Amino acid sequence: MGTAEEIAAAVADHPLVRAVEPIGSRAPDGFRAATELSDWDFAVSVEDFGEVAGDLPRLVAPYDPVAVQWDPLGDHACYLVVLPGPVKVDLVFPEVARRPNPPWRVGPDTLPAIDVHFWCWTLGLVAKRRHGMNDRVRGELLRMSGHLLAPLGVREVPSSLEEAATRYLRARDRLETRYGQPVPRRLEREILPLVGTAHDDRYRPSGLSF
């Protein structure tokens, strides 16, 4: 059993969880083959969402997550967990509908959460790129521009994942200096090298400064 499956099992053991089922590309009947970067998606049905949601940080802590965050843009509640590797686990609560958040408000209190959102989003786009979903990636970069990059002061829509990362890092570093608040780099170190990795999964320097 891998770490993602161990997390699913730990959540399933919660007394207020009815079931945890794999969904998406890694499910037994997944509609496409998964790559090593594909999300591990699990649908979680619960008796009491508030109680289970409050216990999730405790349940995933033993697995040394690099970052955790409730998905700001999901149509349903979704707890995002990034593990070393990187490995991304999405705990989706299909019974709990929600509205996507508005574009980020940038400030010293939100910059760390913005950083987690950017790298989680980028990891998902790297996986889509490896599936050949280039049109989907371009559409998501447009969405990322309006929701996350423009509030940081990045006015141009990036044409590639590399350009998005380059512009994001410049804007974030500038804001760190302004606020005097450094953002942890552990998540960045996990995901940034993948941005310059070719589709055959072999790293080839791309001009992006790591």
N, C-alpha and C positions, 0 to 999 in steps of 0.2 A: 504494500500500500504506500503510495506517495504522500508527500506532505499535504497537498491539496485535498486528497481523499481523507487524510487524517483529520483535517480541519472540518470537513463535512461530517465525519463521524462524531467529532466532539460536539458540533452543533446539534446533531441528531439526538445526542444523549440528553439534551436539555429537557427537563420535565414538561415544558410548555411548547415543545416543538412536536408537531404531528408527523412530519415527514421531510426528508431532504432527498431530492431527486436530481441526478445530473441532467443538464439540458445543453443545447447548443452543439458545437462541432465535436465535443468530446463525449457526448452521450452515445450509448450503444447504437442508436439509430440516427446519429448525427448526419446532417445533409451534406457535409463535405469533410474531407480528411483534415485532421488538425496538424499543425506544425508544433514545434516545441514551444513556440511563443503564444499559441492560442490560449485564450482564457479558459479557466476551469469554471464553468457556470453551474450553479446549483439553485434549484427552486426550493424555497423553504416555506412550508406552511406551518402556521403557529396558532396557538390558542390565545396568546396575549402578546401582541407585537411589542408593546412598550417594555415589558419585562425582558423579553428575549433581546431586543435591541440594546438595552442597558447592559446586558451580560456579554455581548459579543466581544468587547475589548478584552475581557478576562479570558474568554474561551480561546481567542486566537493568540494571546500573548505568549504562551509556551512555544510557539512556532517561530519566534523571532521575526515578526513582520518588519519589513523595511518602512512601510507606510500603510495607513488605513484611512479610509474616508467614505462617507456616504456620498454616492454618486450625485453630483449637483444637477445633472441633466436627465436623469432617468425618468421614465413615465411611471415607474414603480420603485418603491424603496429598494435600494441595492447597496450592500456594504462591500466596498472594494478593499481587498487585501493584497498587497504586493509582498512577496516573499523573496529571499535571496535567489538569484538565478539568472534573470528575474522570472518569477512565476506569479501570475495574476489570478486571484480567486474572486469570483463575483457571487455573493450570496444574495440572490434575488428573492424578494417577497412579493409574489404576483398578486396576493390579496390586498396589498397596501398600495393603492394608487397615490400619485403625487404629481405636482406640476413642476416642470423644470425651473430651476432658479433663474433669475435675471442675470445679465452680465455682471461680472465681478465688480465689486467696489474695492478699489485698491487702497490699502493703508497698512500701517505696521502690524495691525491685528489680523489682517487677512493674507498677507504675503506668504506665510508658510503653507496655508491651505491652497492658495493659488499654485504654488510650486508643486504640491502633490497632484493637483488636478492636471497640470500641464504634462507631467511625466507619465501619469496613468493614461491620459489620453494619447500621448505619443506612443506608448507601448502598444496600445490597441491598434494604432495606425500602422506601426511596423508590422504587426501580425497580418493586417489586411493587405499591405503591400506584398508580403510574401505569398499571399493567395492570389496575387495578380489583380486585386480589386482597386486599380488605379483611379478609376472614376470616383469610387467611394472615398478614397483618400483625399482627392481634390475637393470633394464636397465637404468633407469633415474639416479640412484646412480653412475653408471659407467660414464654416460655423465657428471654428476655434478663433478665427480672426475677430469676429464680432463679439464673442462671449468672453474671451480671455486676453487676446493680444492687444486689441484696440484699447481696452481700459488701462493697459500698461504703457500706452503711448506708441505702440507699433501700428502705424496707419496703413501700411501696405499689406495686402493679403499674400502670404508666402506661397510660392509656387512648388515647394517641395518640403519634405520633412526636415531636410538639412537647413533650409532657409528658415523654417519656423524655429528650430532649435537655436540657430545663431542669433536671430532677432530677439527671441525670448531671453536668452542668457544676457545679452547686452542690457535689455530693459530691466531685468531682475537685478543684475549687479548694480545698476545705477540707483535703483530704489533701495537696495540694501544700504548703500552708502548714505543716501538721503535720510533714511530712518535710523541708521546706526544699529540695524538688526540683521545679523547674518542668518541665512536659511541653511538648515542642514544639507549636506551634500551626498548623503548615503544613497538616496533614491536616484539622484542624478548620475552617480557613478555606476549604478546598475543598468541604466537605460540609455544614456547618451552614446556609448560605443555602438549600440545597435542601430542608431540612426544612420551611421555610415557604413553599415554592413550590406553587401550586395545580396541579391535575391537568392544566390546559391549558398548563403549563410557563411561565406568566408569573408573575413574582414579585409577591406581594402581601403586605405586612407583616401579621404575624399576632399581634403582641404578644410574640413571642419576642425577647429581647434579643440582638442579634448584636454 
